[in-house]
């Protein structure tokens, strides 16, 4: 038996058409809603600098200006100071060790020196008298012991004679015999007591003598130091070299500790430079660098780091690796490139004014059609004066506005008056 076929109300083709239409409507609605709250700004692209994100060899380095200075310098710091009476050698002259450079006068220092010297000499005399008295007392004790030994010797001989007489039945009084015997025993006991006394007094005397000798030694050192203090009024060259300058004038009063010049040895040089404190954790002793001079490249390395940070910079000393340039002069300025890593291929972009505006947190990424640019969050890594490493947010082939963003007022989307040709 035949049954009638019922016609479907919604054919498959119609359902697909309706689904696609709904998806397009939802997408357009989403675009309208998401862009409705974003700020836009129309800009002239001819006033911008754009750069392409690329993979290339990246080297983290920092260029800075260094000054050539002598490798060995000795500063002339005034010890006591006073009034400048005479200047014997002017700055800029060669000088030999021991040469007299200038002379001070200091009346207060001289008076203090005289009074101190008198006091030291008085103490020295007392200590030497103590030494003499101790020596005399020791001799007196030895003399007393010597006399006592002599008395004992005489009694021993007399006692021996009495004993012989007694054995030979020669009559001697018992009183005489006992008296000599008792006297001998008394003197021997006295001698033992004297020896113990001498031993104890010798120990005490040695301690007193040792203390006196040390005190005399300290006083002599004080006298020497006092003499050197007075002699410091004559400023002499501590080494042979080149007297760079003298910051002193006749009649000028200069206080203790003030620096009036320096002496340089000009047979070897180093480079001294200030490095931004951003790199303080990257710079270490042995960090390598290079510079160019007269078409030649030379290598250097960090020899010393001064930890003090002044005006956002810290100071480093660099020495030459190998032979330094010929004819290099003190005070000459050299541009050093200090390397912090090995060269390696990294995703990077040219450095520009955008970095100062955004601190490297976001950029304006140009759309593929070149008609606009929008904000894109990024994460940057290492940098050098020309490029900055990209860690997240961009890919190879992207184009970014790298000039300054100060005129864009942090707009979300930039609309270009004329499209940018990204194929050039």
Protein Blocks (a to p, Z undefined) as FASTA:
>chain_A
ZZdddddfbdfklmmmmmmmmmmmmmmmmmmmmmmmpccddddfklpccddddddddddd
dddddddddfbdcddddfkgpadfbdfbdghiacdehiafbdcddfklmmmmmmmmmmmm
mmmmmmmmmmmmmmmmmmmmmmmmmmmmmmmmmmmmmmmmmmmmmmnopacdfklmmmmm
mmmmmmmmmmmmmmmmmmmmmmmmmmmmmmmmmmmmmmmmmmmmmmmmmmmmpccdfbgc
ddfbacddehiacdehiafbdcddfkbccddddddfklmmmpcghiacdddeehiacddd
dfbdcfbdgehiacdddddehjddehiaehiacdddddfbdcdddddddddfklmmnnom
accdddfkopaccddddddddddfkbccdfbhpaehiacdfbdfklnoopabdcdfbdcd
fkZZ
